[in-house]
Amino acid sequence: MNRLHRKTGRERFLIVLFSVLLIAFATRLVQIQILQHEDWKRMALRQFFLVKDRRPSRGEIRDRHGVPMAVTLPLTYAVGFRPTPGTDLDRVADEVARTLNRPQRDLRTKLASTSFVYLARKVDWIAKVQIEQLGFECLQFDEEPRRAYPCGSSASVLLGFTNRGGQGVEGVEAMLDQELSGEILKERCIVDAFRANPAVVSAQSAIPRGSDVNLTIDLQLQTIVENGLREGLAARRFLRAAALLVDPQTGDILALATLPAFDPNFPGDASADYRRCWPITDVYEPGSTLKIVPLARALETGRMHPSTRIFCENGSYRVPGAIIHDSHPHGELTLEEVLAYSSNIGAAKVSMHFSRAETFDKLRAFGFSNKTMIGLTGEQAGVIPSPQSRDWSGSTQATLAYGQGISCTALQLTMAFACLANGGNLMKPRIVRSITSPSGEIQEYPVQRIRQVVSESVAQTLLSMLRTAVERGTAMAARIPGVPVAGKTGTAHKVDFSKGTYYTDRYVSSFIGILPADNPRYVLFVVVDDPQGEYYGGVVATPVFRQITERIIAVRPDEFPRVPVWDTEKKPPDSTHSKPEDESPENQEDAPRPDASWSAAFVSHSPGDTSLVAVPFVEGLSMRQAMQTLSRSKLGFRIAGNRIVLAQTPQAGTLVPAGTACELLGIGD
């Protein structure tokens, strides 16, 4: 009986235990299959499937005429290695190294990794197929975009570049990265137990490529500006230089060149300083170019006019806290001559007629200490000392008149001068004209007028005074026979930030010009940072300006009056002028000026002269225009590439026999 009872008790215990386990199992089953079904399903999908982002083809960046400046070439591939048990690493290293023609030792080092690693990047499609045929399951292939810049270093600081992932890093590439990149494509792939060798099973439909960006840059003018800047400074030593060409009527940036330049196809070869668009991101003290601001205020209030006479203290003038000097002593000058001969003392006396607030407000009105909002990353606003702060000392009112104690960017100064060229309007600088979507929809970037800075009459008066600066002042090296030019030189001491003082032997030399002055179409600013030897703006920067503008006139003759070539058999009359602020006597240029006693002959081709001909300048022209120009000069041509001429041989101006074949190097195939 007891034995039977014990047996029954054990059975009951086992039944209860089994029932509890069964209930627990059933409960867990219900939890997994019903209550947590979606969670477990997602976990399973994550183990078997991999969702990858695939970037569509990046949009093109083009100049204002549609010439591609940044394009995406056919995809390349990154070869990745995912550690897999049983893999013969030596064989993998040997076979892949042989296929890619790379050192086996380098690949063997990477294969020693215990986590995923890329063995090679930028592998073309043929090499990818060859590696796939090796049959290594531990290798995977990821598509990589390949961004190319067919114009090389041209406008590189504006264009920027992309990283290995195809994302914009600098310039327009970063500014409009989202628009250029387009909509990301989602791919669903099946992977093996090691999450390797993905196979696409589905893809989310997406726009096939990014949008195209159409810039305001004119590649023809960009080429001219870059070549002129490089050649004009070839014989000089300097830290860096830049040239900025703007349409004053619209604010369009037509060209922006920097030296040293970098090639965005190989951004890693250049330092970050060279890749930075420093005419927008870096500030400096503008020097005498800022004298237009106090003079604009004086003319606007009616307190002075161009013939108002100012005593310039014979070269030395004491103000509270400082002594102001002119590099050449002047006695009495008219307001027009103060600007023409760049008298610091004269400009300071004009400025001291106004209050601190009036000076501050006028500088702000011209756009200083405000970002231009061009949209590029890293733009600086510059600094004007506040009238209420300790930074505004007893001499600040005077020194601001000639650009000392204020910082600005090259772009800000260029847009300020553009005000004088368009009737007194401050324009927002524009680098993008429009964006074209893959469907063909065009998003325009409109021209924007910010405010009226000075009246049209004051702008015209200042423009006339700036013409005097070119015709008989510090900027005579900018004179171009037959084309009226207005402009201003600038020579500023560099700031030693470590000591909070000015260097005594380091300068920023500049010239900003407007042409043609009677119907302005261009504002060109040339700035040279830390030139060695001669440093006056009229000596260093002004000849570069002239070299660039003469070439612009050559390729855009319809925008200028006919350019006369002065008869070299007759010497121009002697003339004497006051010594300018920014030029030493030995640096005065004997450039000719239009005069009734001179004879002039317009450029023409003489059919009878077939012995020697001068090679015309065709860089920056379309290939068709260049061929037509050479044909008119009775020259032949050999071409490599198409679209825009980047380089020519022989150089322009070389005398060669008629019929000589000139070599033209263009963009593209």
Number of C-alpha atoms within 10 A of each C-alpha: 6 7 8 9 10 11 12 12 12 12 12 12 12 12 12 12 12 12 12 12 12 12 12 12 12 12 12 14 14 13 12 15 14 10 12 13 14 12 12 13 13 12 12 11 12 14 15 16 21 18 15 16 12 16 22 18 24 27 24 25 25 22 22 19 13 14 21 21 23 27 18 16 13 12 16 20 20 18 20 19 24 20 20 16 8 7 12 10 16 13 13 22 21 16 16 23 20 13 13 16 9 14 13 18 13 12 20 18 11 17 22 11 12 11 11 15 16 17 19 18 16 15 17 16 14 10 15 18 10 13 22 15 9 13 10 17 16 20 22 19 21 16 18 20 24 21 22 18 23 16 22 17 19 26 25 29 24 23 27 25 26 22 14 12 11 19 18 21 16 23 24 24 26 19 18 18 21 16 20 27 22 22 20 19 17 16 18 17 18 19 17 13 9 14 16 21 18 19 14 15 10 12 15 9 11 13 15 16 22 23 28 26 28 25 27 23 26 21 29 23 23 23 24 26 32 24 21 23 26 19 14 19 19 10 8 12 14 18 12 17 25 25 28 23 27 26 24 28 20 19 25 23 23 25 26 27 29 30 17 16 22 24 21 26 19 13 17 12 10 14 10 10 9 18 24 22 25 22 24 22 18 18 20 22 27 29 28 28 25 24 26 23 23 26 23 22 22 20 20 16 10 10 11 17 18 18 11 12 16 19 14 24 17 14 18 16 17 12 17 11 10 14 11 18 18 21 17 19 17 23 11 14 20 18 23 23 25 29 30 28 29 30 27 29 30 31 27 24 19 23 25 18 16 15 12 16 12 15 21 18 14 17 22 14 19 24 24 24 20 17 18 22 13 15 16 21 17 14 20 21 21 20 17 19 17 12 18 10 8 9 12 15 16 13 18 22 26 27 23 28 29 30 24 19 22 23 21 26 25 25 25 25 18 22 26 25 29 30 24 30 30 21 21 22 25 27 25 22 25 24 23 24 18 17 22 19 19 15 10 10 10 15 12 12 14 12 15 13 14 13 15 15 22 22 17 17 14 23 24 19 18 23 24 19 23 27 27 23 28 26 24 21 29 32 36 28 25 32 26 25 18 17 19 20 28 28 32 34 39 30 28 26 20 21 18 12 9 6 8 8 11 14 13 10 12 18 25 28 31 33 29 27 30 29 23 21 21 17 13 23 19 23 28 27 29 29 29 26 20 20 23 14 12 16 24 25 32 32 25 28 33 31 24 27 26 20 19 22 22 19 20 19 19 14 20 12 12 9 14 19 12 14 18 16 14 20 13 11 8 11 12 18 10 7 7 6 8 16 19 27 29 28 27 16 11 6 13 17 17 11 13 19 17 17 10 7 10 16 16 18 10 11 11 7 11 9 8 6 9 12 10 14 20 17 24 20 21 27 25 27 23 19 23 12 16 22 20 15 18 20 13 12 20 20 21 16 16 12 15 13 14 16 18 25 25 24 18 22 14 18 16 13 11 13 14 16 14 17 17 16 17 19 16 23 20 22 20 13 7
